[in-house]
Amino acid sequence: MKNTMSILRIIAFAILITFALVGCSSQSSNNEKEEKGSASSTDSQYPISIKHAFGETVIESKPERVVTISWGNQDIPLSLGVIPVGFSAANYGVQDDSGMLPWTAEKLEELGEENPNIFQDTDGLDYEAISDANPDVILAAYSGITQEEYELLSEIAPVVAYQTSPWVTSWREQVLYNSMGMGMKKEGEKLIADTEKLIAEKVEEHPEFMGKKAAFVSISPADLSKFYIYSPDDPRGEFLTELGMEYPENISNQIDEGSFYLEVSAENADILNDAEILVSYGDENTLKALQDDPILGKIPAIERGSVVIIGDNTPLAAAGTPTPLSIEYTIDEYVTLLSEAVSKLEENEK
């Protein structure tokens, strides 16, 4: 735990860079959660060193109090039976005012936590609340934190950051490096293996997916002058390949390494011509709007309707950047929608 002067320096600097300092959890609440949030493992030797995009983090002893920030990282300790003493609110796909996606809330209930400490940090990291949680480690393997944010967080506790670039961490890397930061690498590896087994079972049930060319895009009927294609390194694109599909080579070749998306003008929409299946966010009117567009409507996948439209701001949409908990919760719904899209493709080929 850092001394009072160190914390004051953090808060003062955070004010200068306009981050909001709002809300804090009580010390008594932290004490109640300390035992629940204890990370346990028998295989780790300390100190643990974890290299990442900002250098190297050294964890001197087994973390007892785990904090997570940014998207989905809280699901890793929860999957391993550890309740974080603080984590970031989900800002997409939440259907109530809990700040939690259903699989996170379900797991917390299973573990007996009725009052989780949730950071309201959508407008910037809440350094005061994070510090008040008294973490021994801060997990952020899937995030977009900057060098400056990393340095500020490191004044509070050791930080497990992403490996190379913001927002391109696969769910496997998210599990591996967050579990390493908790001193639970072996448990993390087992979680990866168990999740891979679940995915493999679903792939076996859907042989029609194998080899189909697919891409995950974001096309909004509100502005059809441009759209976005997520890279095969982005968790959304990568998960399609895990289900047996292939990213069109002409798309992969045009996305810069380390980038998680490509912005495309409508006049270049033919980049999608090789994709047999498209996945996008939207609603019940999205596909017709795309089919009625004089340019996008000529894309073969859109024209024949072999498009998966995932309801915007729904749990399934939020699961596009998956964690083991979200995969287990949504995979049946997702593969059903993909199978329907493949059926339209196969009907057209007859």
Steps between C-alpha positions, in 0.01 A plus 500: 500500500641837400535768763274805521732733312524260207123479469467880519750536217295258289179690562658840437652390173177337391316830554750681281427265211123545554411152613196505727555388853164371609369248746696284735428182686521482876788339681259275683365372167854426385574311819188290455611409148864432579452134583259444208738669256802297601690340210639158575743276315763246589714515185621861486842611620565864575591751382296459179608707198254572218614682186250715310465801269623745765795298624498251783295461816645325804268352760695437818252280690171322455222757440223481756293792367428502126365801310410495131436789264370544146301244305440144618810452713287436811370180338840334529538504880129421531545195275780392736283545809649834607280803564676825404498767770413744221433494126383728219132527412401353166400785269339304216239226480377544857121465524456653847673751726733247663807582292543126442439270208286196587782245508700719741199552726417130489852399601512753783172361632641148476803609702280667763584865429191721532664844501796518262719810492447636148697795361295750299785592270352539152620862491851410614660272755390573855842500664362589841259205503769267371740616770233469770453135405860442624597262218807280498473470121301674223399280208464672160614242245211596272488880500601816322691671780765752401857528624391785726211299644727201551747711696228647719352158572845363576527749786210313658595137429676284238310506171455214252463681166440377145782333311532702181217735398178635654186290461650209304552261790346160430289336766781244549756773564255675729468183706870412491644835603231593750534161667879542504451834675294322765760228549256249350658414166424127517139569588485744208639240262233255611233766444632549147492125435146468635379790285674359191323170563162674508574683174622178335176326597296775335717491186447126478124557512526746208722356226335743257721775643825346385684709243225755451640848442364740759564850632374698799401853401324805639262660251248759616196584287524850649814558291559264210781714358751291695531188712754318715651154473645344814836337449555124537719592800209678670319260734181532289676395182716242671200323651354442153816314404481298821161379384658362183452795267767689306562873462518606133864553410435826318361646824781371721762639264361853524486529879815633663664272752396592853182676386166356605293647215507645150284796397366462145317750278184371335652535153749230602230264625614230259765413760219293654419307182706197605325470836233230484372585848489844664434577865395848609318687773153636434129428536214342308514777237876496436522228235223650285665842523826349376328306223320816383823698477616531136863425591496275806203308362724361227730323747417129448460414869265795554305436180424137590451575871780283639555762769483458876349811656575511872270725697690816587571558869388149596691241703578305182646814344710555813622140475661585166817568699481171690607371836459143622185603688343679202590215263325246719198728543445597133662241273181305429317814388794612288555173314126476431505840328813408304345172393193684367728730297690203357168340403413805289839473331451131423145555374634760257765257373248230408 
